[in-house]
Amino acid sequence: MSTDSLYCFENESAEDVSQKMGSWWVRRLAVVEQDKRLIGMVSLADLTALNAEPKPIRMLLRRYKAARPARQTRRACRKAAAA
């Protein structure tokens, strides 16, 4: 197991990230901000969906954040079930 974490920055292009993944032989990479705080993950399937257009990875992450349904807390679910 590797001791170093592999990651890409949110403003890197999909082409650069796919080259990194190929050279490191990985299928997924952590996406971090400039201060190295984790903001998401990107996979080979995500890059394939982009068709390797020269867009930054953060565009892909925004798409997933917008597509995710809003999660309710357990308390809100209990209140809805009780009503």
N, CA, C and O atoms as CSV, one atom per row, in Angstrom:
chain,resi,resn,atom,element,x,y,z
A,1,MET,N,N,0.830,-1.171,0.000
A,1,MET,CA,C,0.000,0.000,0.000
A,1,MET,C,C,0.884,1.247,0.000
A,1,MET,O,O,1.937,1.268,0.637
A,2,SER,N,N,0.459,2.264,-0.703
A,2,SER,CA,C,1.237,3.491,-0.828
A,2,SER,C,C,1.091,4.369,0.410
A,2,SER,O,O,0.031,4.405,1.035
A,3,THR,N,N,2.150,5.065,0.752
A,3,THR,CA,C,2.096,5.976,1.891
A,3,THR,C,C,1.745,7.390,1.464
A,3,THR,O,O,1.300,8.184,2.294
A,4,ASP,N,N,1.930,7.729,0.192
A,4,ASP,CA,C,1.620,9.059,-0.310
A,4,ASP,C,C,0.210,9.085,-0.886
A,4,ASP,O,O,-0.233,8.130,-1.523
A,5,SER,N,N,-0.487,10.199,-0.651
A,5,SER,CA,C,-1.825,10.370,-1.220
A,5,SER,C,C,-1.705,10.939,-2.624
A,5,SER,O,O,-0.919,11.855,-2.868
A,6,LEU,N,N,-2.481,10.395,-3.537
A,6,LEU,CA,C,-2.509,10.889,-4.910
A,6,LEU,C,C,-3.741,11.767,-5.067
A,6,LEU,O,O,-4.831,11.400,-4.626
A,7,TYR,N,N,-3.570,12.917,-5.690
A,7,TYR,CA,C,-4.685,13.842,-5.830
A,7,TYR,C,C,-4.475,14.740,-7.039
A,7,TYR,O,O,-3.391,14.795,-7.620
A,8,CYS,N,N,-5.547,15.443,-7.402
A,8,CYS,CA,C,-5.466,16.471,-8.434
A,8,CYS,C,C,-6.148,17.717,-7.877
A,8,CYS,O,O,-6.910,17.639,-6.913
A,9,PHE,N,N,-5.873,18.852,-8.485
A,9,PHE,CA,C,-6.496,20.097,-8.049
A,9,PHE,C,C,-7.765,20.347,-8.845
A,9,PHE,O,O,-7.913,19.852,-9.962
A,10,GLU,N,N,-8.676,21.114,-8.271
A,10,GLU,CA,C,-9.973,21.343,-8.892
A,10,GLU,C,C,-9.890,22.132,-10.200
A,10,GLU,O,O,-10.811,22.057,-11.013
A,11,ASN,N,N,-8.821,22.880,-10.421
A,11,ASN,CA,C,-8.725,23.693,-11.634
A,11,ASN,C,C,-7.913,23.024,-12.746
A,11,ASN,O,O,-7.639,23.659,-13.765
A,12,GLU,N,N,-7.525,21.766,-12.575
A,12,GLU,CA,C,-6.796,21.050,-13.618
A,12,GLU,C,C,-7.763,20.600,-14.710
A,12,GLU,O,O,-8.941,20.364,-14.442
A,13,SER,N,N,-7.273,20.485,-15.919
A,13,SER,CA,C,-8.122,20.029,-17.017
A,13,SER,C,C,-8.307,18.514,-16.943
A,13,SER,O,O,-7.503,17.798,-16.347
A,14,ALA,N,N,-9.378,18.055,-17.561
A,14,ALA,CA,C,-9.675,16.619,-17.576
A,14,ALA,C,C,-8.560,15.846,-18.266
A,14,ALA,O,O,-8.253,14.721,-17.871
A,15,GLU,N,N,-7.960,16.426,-19.274
A,15,GLU,CA,C,-6.863,15.768,-19.989
A,15,GLU,C,C,-5.655,15.568,-19.080
A,15,GLU,O,O,-5.050,14.497,-19.073
A,16,ASP,N,N,-5.304,16.604,-18.309
A,16,ASP,CA,C,-4.175,16.493,-17.373
A,16,ASP,C,C,-4.435,15.430,-16.311
A,16,ASP,O,O,-3.544,14.656,-15.960
A,17,VAL,N,N,-5.666,15.401,-15.807
A,17,VAL,CA,C,-6.013,14.428,-14.768
A,17,VAL,C,C,-5.978,13.011,-15.333
A,17,VAL,O,O,-5.507,12.091,-14.664
A,18,SER,N,N,-6.470,12.827,-16.553
A,18,SER,CA,C,-6.449,11.482,-17.139
A,18,SER,C,C,-5.010,11.022,-17.391
A,18,SER,O,O,-4.715,9.833,-17.271
A,19,GLN,N,N,-4.118,11.946,-17.737
A,19,GLN,CA,C,-2.709,11.584,-17.895
A,19,GLN,C,C,-2.092,11.183,-16.559
A,19,GLN,O,O,-1.319,10.227,-16.494
A,20,LYS,N,N,-2.428,11.904,-15.502
A,20,LYS,CA,C,-1.935,11.542,-14.169
A,20,LYS,C,C,-2.415,10.147,-13.783
A,20,LYS,O,O,-1.640,9.326,-13.292
A,21,MET,N,N,-3.706,9.889,-14.011
A,21,MET,CA,C,-4.271,8.599,-13.643
A,21,MET,C,C,-3.590,7.465,-14.419
A,21,MET,O,O,-3.337,6.393,-13.869
A,22,GLY,N,N,-3.302,7.706,-15.675
A,22,GLY,CA,C,-2.632,6.698,-16.482
A,22,GLY,C,C,-1.206,6.438,-16.034
A,22,GLY,O,O,-0.753,5.294,-16.006
A,23,SER,N,N,-0.506,7.498,-15.685
A,23,SER,CA,C,0.888,7.311,-15.264
A,23,SER,C,C,0.987,6.696,-13.869
A,23,SER,O,O,1.962,6.011,-13.561
A,24,TRP,N,N,-0.015,6.935,-13.028
A,24,TRP,CA,C,-0.017,6.374,-11.678
A,24,TRP,C,C,-0.763,5.047,-11.590
A,24,TRP,O,O,-0.753,4.406,-10.539
A,25,TRP,N,N,-1.399,4.629,-12.661
A,25,TRP,CA,C,-2.163,3.381,-12.702
A,25,TRP,C,C,-3.257,3.346,-11.634
A,25,TRP,O,O,-3.362,2.387,-10.870
A,26,VAL,N,N,-4.060,4.394,-11.592
A,26,VAL,CA,C,-5.183,4.456,-10.647
A,26,VAL,C,C,-6.468,4.733,-11.408
A,26,VAL,O,O,-6.438,5.291,-12.504
A,27,ARG,N,N,-7.581,4.349,-10.835
A,27,ARG,CA,C,-8.892,4.571,-11.446
A,27,ARG,C,C,-9.638,5.742,-10.834
A,27,ARG,O,O,-10.570,6.273,-11.437
A,28,ARG,N,N,-9.234,6.145,-9.646
A,28,ARG,CA,C,-9.876,7.259,-8.955
A,28,ARG,C,C,-8.827,8.165,-8.330
A,28,ARG,O,O,-7.762,7.716,-7.905
A,29,LEU,N,N,-9.155,9.458,-8.286
A,29,LEU,CA,C,-8.266,10.434,-7.653
A,29,LEU,C,C,-9.087,11.364,-6.770
A,29,LEU,O,O,-10.221,11.717,-7.094
A,30,ALA,N,N,-8.498,11.746,-5.664
A,30,ALA,CA,C,-9.110,12.764,-4.823
A,30,ALA,C,C,-8.944,14.119,-5.497
A,30,ALA,O,O,-7.900,14.396,-6.088
A,31,VAL,N,N,-9.963,14.958,-5.411
A,31,VAL,CA,C,-9.900,16.319,-5.938
A,31,VAL,C,C,-9.818,17.249,-4.744
A,31,VAL,O,O,-10.651,17.193,-3.839
A,32,VAL,N,N,-8.800,18.113,-4.749
A,32,VAL,CA,C,-8.572,19.003,-3.615
A,32,VAL,C,C,-8.532,20.455,-4.069
A,32,VAL,O,O,-8.293,20.761,-5.238
A,33,GLU,N,N,-8.777,21.350,-3.091
A,33,GLU,CA,C,-8.624,22.782,-3.327
A,33,GLU,C,C,-7.148,23.135,-3.247
A,33,GLU,O,O,-6.321,22.270,-2.958
A,34,GLN,N,N,-6.809,24.383,-3.497
A,34,GLN,CA,C,-5.409,24.798,-3.471
A,34,GLN,C,C,-4.771,24.614,-2.099
A,34,GLN,O,O,-3.560,24.413,-2.008
A,35,ASP,N,N,-5.568,24.679,-1.026
A,35,ASP,CA,C,-5.019,24.461,0.318
A,35,ASP,C,C,-5.079,22.986,0.714
A,35,ASP,O,O,-4.913,22.642,1.884
A,36,LYS,N,N,-5.319,22.121,-0.270
A,36,LYS,CA,C,-5.320,20.660,-0.148
A,36,LYS,C,C,-6.437,20.125,0.749
A,36,LYS,O,O,-6.267,19.111,1.426
A,37,ARG,N,N,-7.581,20.817,0.747
A,37,ARG,CA,C,-8.760,20.301,1.427
A,37,ARG,C,C,-9.577,19.509,0.419
A,37,ARG,O,O,-9.823,19.972,-0.694
A,38,LEU,N,N,-9.995,18.317,0.815
A,38,LEU,CA,C,-10.736,17.426,-0.065
A,38,LEU,C,C,-12.093,18.014,-0.411
A,38,LEU,O,O,-12.826,18.464,0.470
A,39,ILE,N,N,-12.432,18.010,-1.716
A,39,ILE,CA,C,-13.749,18.478,-2.135
A,39,ILE,C,C,-14.502,17.421,-2.918
A,39,ILE,O,O,-15.695,17.592,-3.168
A,40,GLY,N,N,-13.853,16.333,-3.315
A,40,GLY,CA,C,-14.545,15.286,-4.051
A,40,GLY,C,C,-13.593,14.253,-4.609
A,40,GLY,O,O,-12.393,14.262,-4.334
A,41,MET,N,N,-14.169,13.355,-5.408
A,41,MET,CA,C,-13.407,12.297,-6.069
A,41,MET,C,C,-13.763,12.314,-7.546
A,41,MET,O,O,-14.875,12.686,-7.922
A,42,VAL,N,N,-12.825,11.913,-8.370
A,42,VAL,CA,C,-13.071,11.796,-9.804
A,42,VAL,C,C,-12.594,10.415,-10.236
A,42,VAL,O,O,-11.577,9.922,-9.749
A,43,SER,N,N,-13.333,9.791,-11.154
A,43,SER,CA,C,-12.974,8.454,-11.624
A,43,SER,C,C,-12.763,8.471,-13.130
A,43,SER,O,O,-13.062,9.457,-13.804
A,44,LEU,N,N,-12.242,7.361,-13.646
A,44,LEU,CA,C,-12.067,7.248,-15.090
A,44,LEU,C,C,-13.395,7.358,-15.814
A,44,LEU,O,O,-13.463,7.944,-16.894
A,45,ALA,N,N,-14.455,6.802,-15.233
A,45,ALA,CA,C,-15.779,6.892,-15.850
A,45,ALA,C,C,-16.240,8.337,-15.948
A,45,ALA,O,O,-16.870,8.714,-16.936
A,46,ASP,N,N,-15.939,9.156,-14.939
A,46,ASP,CA,C,-16.284,10.580,-14.987
A,46,ASP,C,C,-15.567,11.275,-16.129
A,46,ASP,O,O,-16.156,12.091,-16.838
A,47,LEU,N,N,-14.297,10.949,-16.305
A,47,LEU,CA,C,-13.516,11.575,-17.375
A,47,LEU,C,C,-13.999,11.114,-18.738
A,47,LEU,O,O,-13.995,11.890,-19.693
A,48,THR,N,N,-14.414,9.863,-18.838
A,48,THR,CA,C,-14.954,9.357,-20.098
A,48,THR,C,C,-16.250,10.080,-20.438
A,48,THR,O,O,-16.511,10.379,-21.603
A,49,ALA,N,N,-17.066,10.362,-19.416
A,49,ALA,CA,C,-18.318,11.078,-19.634
A,49,ALA,C,C,-18.070,12.489,-20.157
A,49,ALA,O,O,-18.893,13.033,-20.892
A,50,LEU,N,N,-16.950,13.076,-19.784
A,50,LEU,CA,C,-16.597,14.409,-20.281
A,50,LEU,C,C,-16.046,14.373,-21.707
A,50,LEU,O,O,-15.915,15.413,-22.353
A,51,ASN,N,N,-15.727,13.176,-22.193
A,51,ASN,CA,C,-15.091,13.001,-23.502
A,51,ASN,C,C,-13.773,13.752,-23.584
A,51,ASN,O,O,-13.377,14.225,-24.649
A,52,ALA,N,N,-13.097,13.856,-22.440
A,52,ALA,CA,C,-11.772,14.487,-22.335
A,52,ALA,C,C,-11.748,15.888,-22.915
A,52,ALA,O,O,-10.751,16.301,-23.507
A,53,GLU,N,N,-12.854,16.631,-22.747
A,53,GLU,CA,C,-12.860,18.033,-23.148
A,53,GLU,C,C,-11.951,18.809,-22.201
A,53,GLU,O,O,-11.834,18.442,-21.032
A,54,PRO,N,N,-11.315,19.853,-22.669
A,54,PRO,CA,C,-10.397,20.600,-21.799
A,54,PRO,C,C,-11.142,21.483,-20.797
A,54,PRO,O,O,-10.990,22.704,-20.809
A,55,LYS,N,N,-11.944,20.867,-19.936
A,55,LYS,CA,C,-12.653,21.590,-18.886
A,55,LYS,C,C,-11.998,21.272,-17.556
A,55,LYS,O,O,-11.444,20.188,-17.375
A,56,PRO,N,N,-12.060,22.213,-16.625
A,56,PRO,CA,C,-11.510,21.905,-15.307
A,56,PRO,C,C,-12.373,20.865,-14.594
A,56,PRO,O,O,-13.568,20.744,-14.865
A,57,ILE,N,N,-11.765,20.130,-13.697
A,57,ILE,CA,C,-12.447,19.077,-12.965
A,57,ILE,C,C,-13.584,19.644,-12.128
A,57,ILE,O,O,-14.578,18.954,-11.900
A,58,ARG,N,N,-13.460,20.890,-11.663
A,58,ARG,CA,C,-14.517,21.449,-10.816
A,58,ARG,C,C,-15.850,21.528,-11.554
A,58,ARG,O,O,-16.904,21.505,-10.918
A,59,MET,N,N,-15.827,21.619,-12.893
A,59,MET,CA,C,-17.070,21.619,-13.667
A,59,MET,C,C,-17.779,20.281,-13.514
A,59,MET,O,O,-19.007,20.236,-13.439
A,60,LEU,N,N,-17.029,19.209,-13.467
A,60,LEU,CA,C,-17.597,17.886,-13.279
A,60,LEU,C,C,-18.184,17.756,-11.879
A,60,LEU,O,O,-19.264,17.191,-11.710
A,61,LEU,N,N,-17.488,18.268,-10.886
A,61,LEU,CA,C,-17.976,18.185,-9.513
A,61,LEU,C,C,-19.250,18.981,-9.330
A,61,LEU,O,O,-20.153,18.537,-8.621
A,62,ARG,N,N,-19.349,20.146,-9.951
A,62,ARG,CA,C,-20.572,20.939,-9.841
A,62,ARG,C,C,-21.751,20.191,-10.429
A,62,ARG,O,O,-22.860,20.266,-9.900
A,63,ARG,N,N,-21.525,19.472,-11.516
A,63,ARG,CA,C,-22.602,18.727,-12.144
A,63,ARG,C,C,-23.148,17.678,-11.176
A,63,ARG,O,O,-24.361,17.501,-11.073
A,64,TYR,N,N,-22.270,16.994,-10.478
A,64,TYR,CA,C,-22.720,15.974,-9.532
A,64,TYR,C,C,-23.398,16.592,-8.324
A,64,TYR,O,O,-24.380,16.042,-7.825
A,65,LYS,N,N,-22.902,17.713,-7.845
A,65,LYS,CA,C,-23.543,18.358,-6.706
A,65,LYS,C,C,-24.951,18.804,-7.082
A,65,LYS,O,O,-25.873,18.690,-6.274
A,66,ALA,N,N,-25.123,19.306,-8.293
A,66,ALA,CA,C,-26.434,19.766,-8.723
A,66,ALA,C,C,-27.376,18.590,-8.979
A,66,ALA,O,O,-28.587,18.726,-8.810
A,67,ALA,N,N,-26.844,17.451,-9.379
A,67,ALA,CA,C,-27.677,16.302,-9.716
A,67,ALA,C,C,-28.088,15.492,-8.495
A,67,ALA,O,O,-29.037,14.711,-8.563
A,68,ARG,N,N,-27.387,15.667,-7.382
A,68,ARG,CA,C,-27.710,14.896,-6.181
A,68,ARG,C,C,-29.027,15.371,-5.590
A,68,ARG,O,O,-29.263,16.575,-5.485
A,69,PRO,N,N,-29.895,14.429,-5.199
A,69,PRO,CA,C,-31.123,14.848,-4.520
A,69,PRO,C,C,-30.798,15.353,-3.117
A,69,PRO,O,O,-29.815,14.932,-2.506
A,70,ALA,N,N,-31.620,16.245,-2.624
A,70,ALA,CA,C,-31.404,16.780,-1.279
A,70,ALA,C,C,-31.650,15.678,-0.253
A,70,ALA,O,O,-32.657,14.972,-0.308
A,71,ARG,N,N,-30.717,15.546,0.679
A,71,ARG,CA,C,-30.862,14.525,1.716
A,71,ARG,C,C,-31.565,15.120,2.920
A,71,ARG,O,O,-31.294,16.249,3.329
A,72,GLN,N,N,-32.463,14.344,3.470
A,72,GLN,CA,C,-33.125,14.766,4.688
A,72,GLN,C,C,-32.404,14.165,5.882
A,72,GLN,O,O,-31.803,13.094,5.790
A,73,THR,N,N,-32.472,14.860,6.989
A,73,THR,CA,C,-31.909,14.305,8.215
A,73,THR,C,C,-32.873,13.266,8.767
A,73,THR,O,O,-34.040,13.219,8.376
A,74,ARG,N,N,-32.388,12.448,9.661
A,74,ARG,CA,C,-33.248,11.434,10.269
A,74,ARG,C,C,-34.419,12.087,11.001
A,74,ARG,O,O,-35.550,11.605,10.946
A,75,ARG,N,N,-34.128,13.189,11.685
A,75,ARG,CA,C,-35.177,13.888,12.429
A,75,ARG,C,C,-36.273,14.368,11.484
A,75,ARG,O,O,-37.457,14.236,11.797
A,76,ALA,N,N,-35.895,14.925,10.329
A,76,ALA,CA,C,-36.887,15.394,9.367
A,76,ALA,C,C,-37.704,14.233,8.799
A,76,ALA,O,O,-38.907,14.370,8.576
A,77,CYS,N,N,-37.056,13.099,8.567
A,77,CYS,CA,C,-37.771,11.921,8.074
A,77,CYS,C,C,-38.779,11.420,9.104
A,77,CYS,O,O,-39.891,11.027,8.750
A,78,ARG,N,N,-38.385,11.433,10.389
A,78,ARG,CA,C,-39.296,10.985,11.458
A,78,ARG,C,C,-40.492,11.918,11.568
A,78,ARG,O,O,-41.623,11.466,11.744
A,79,LYS,N,N,-40.239,13.235,11.464
A,79,LYS,CA,C,-41.336,14.196,11.532
A,79,LYS,C,C,-42.299,13.991,10.371
A,79,LYS,O,O,-43.515,14.047,10.554
A,80,ALA,N,N,-41.768,13.758,9.191
A,80,ALA,CA,C,-42.612,13.553,8.006
A,80,ALA,C,C,-43.420,12.271,8.133
A,80,ALA,O,O,-44.577,12.228,7.714
A,81,ALA,N,N,-42.828,11.223,8.706
A,81,ALA,CA,C,-43.512,9.955,8.864
A,81,ALA,C,C,-44.598,10.054,9.939
A,81,ALA,O,O,-45.647,9.419,9.833
A,82,ALA,N,N,-44.335,10.855,10.974
A,82,ALA,CA,C,-45.296,11.010,12.076
A,82,ALA,C,C,-46.490,11.872,11.658
A,82,ALA,O,O,-47.577,11.734,12.219
A,83,ALA,N,N,-46.297,12.744,10.693
A,83,ALA,CA,C,-47.385,13.657,10.297
A,83,ALA,C,C,-48.440,13.008,9.454
A,83,ALA,O,O,-49.404,13.664,9.058
